[in-house]
Amino acid sequence: MSKIDFLDVLQTAVNDPGSFKSGECLEEHVLGNARKFLVSDWVGLIEALCEWISMKREPQTMLAISVAKELKLREIRYVIEDLRQEVSVGKVFPKFYLRDIDEALSILL
């Protein structure tokens, strides 16, 4: 499996008009898939999550941050720090996103 495979799985879940659309269900579904990729293609998972964070689009970016936090993927910390800087100066997303971003960063120390 590769980065492209993981991105396809994630985007399919986001685009599906079915039951995964509720925030918590979607997050659990994405996290479950991420755990599978963590074992089979760690590098692809990291690359895919970094790409989603760099998109600066909902729900992809915040789902990627949530996965990084839950799986304690410290390799993504710097990408999240860059996003945090942009949020803090009002470049992207409302400032209340900082709460979730800061929570993830505190775990990824």
C-alpha positions as a printed Julia matrix, in Angstrom:
109×3 Matrix{Float64}:
   0.0    0.0    0.0
   1.15   3.51  -0.68
   0.42   7.15   0.03
  -1.92   7.19  -2.96
  -3.81   4.15  -1.63
  -4.28   5.79   1.75
  -5.37   9.09   0.21
  -7.91   7.19  -1.91
  -9.33   5.42   1.16
  -9.57   8.66   3.1
 -11.08  10.7    0.3
 -13.63   7.98  -0.38
 -14.7    8.13   3.27
 -14.99  11.92   3.16
 -16.93  11.9   -0.11
 -19.31   9.12   0.96
 -22.72  10.59   1.72
 -23.41   7.68   4.09
 -23.05   7.2    7.8
 -19.4    8.24   8.03
 -20.38  11.87   7.45
 -21.07  12.5   11.13
 -17.86  13.93  12.55
 -17.08  11.31  15.16
 -17.95   8.36  12.92
 -15.83   9.76  10.11
 -12.94  10.35  12.49
 -13.15   6.81  13.87
 -13.32   5.37  10.36
 -10.28   7.37   9.2
  -8.35   6.47  12.36
  -9.13   2.76  11.88
  -7.8    2.9    8.33
  -4.75   4.85   9.48
  -3.93   2.13  12.02
  -3.94  -0.45   9.2
  -1.64   1.69   7.09
   0.63   2.32  10.09
   1.52  -1.37   9.99
   1.62  -1.87   6.23
   3.02   1.46   4.97
   4.17   3.87   7.67
   5.97   6.16   5.22
   2.94   6.36   2.93
   0.73   7.2    5.92
   3.04  10.03   7.01
   3.2   11.44   3.48
  -0.57  11.26   3.06
  -1.27  12.98   6.37
   1.25  15.72   5.56
  -0.48  16.26   2.24
  -3.88  16.53   3.92
  -2.53  19.04   6.44
  -0.97  21.06   3.65
  -4.31  21.19   1.8
  -5.65  23.5    4.52
  -9.16  22.27   3.84
 -11.86  20.8    6.05
 -12.35  18.08   7.02
  -9.08  16.7    5.65
  -6.64  18.9    7.54
  -8.15  18.5   10.98
  -8.71  14.76  10.45
  -5.03  14.39   9.61
  -4.07  16.29  12.76
  -6.37  14.08  14.81
  -4.81  10.93  13.36
  -1.3   12.26  14.0
  -2.27  13.0   17.6
  -3.95   9.64  18.25
  -1.13   7.62  16.66
   1.53   9.9   18.17
   3.19  10.53  14.83
   5.89  12.95  15.92
   7.28  13.09  12.39
   4.37  15.36  11.44
   4.94  17.85  14.25
   6.73  20.42  12.08
   4.0   20.42   9.45
   1.43  21.01  12.19
   3.58  23.78  13.7
   3.66  25.53  10.3
  -0.11  25.28  10.07
  -0.45  26.61  13.61
   1.53  29.69  12.66
  -0.76  30.36   9.71
  -3.89  29.92  11.84
  -2.52  32.19  14.58
  -2.05  35.08  12.14
  -5.43  34.56  10.5
  -4.15  33.22   7.19
  -6.25  30.03   7.29
  -9.06  28.66   9.43
 -10.7   30.46  12.36
  -8.54  30.93  15.44
 -10.59  28.49  17.52
  -8.85  25.72  15.53
  -5.78  26.52  17.61
  -7.25  24.59  20.54
  -7.19  21.28  18.64
  -3.89  22.07  16.97
  -2.25  22.97  20.3
  -3.63  19.82  21.91
  -2.08  17.71  19.14
   1.24  19.53  19.39
   1.38  19.02  23.19
   1.04  15.27  22.64
   3.61  15.24  19.86
   6.41  16.82  21.91
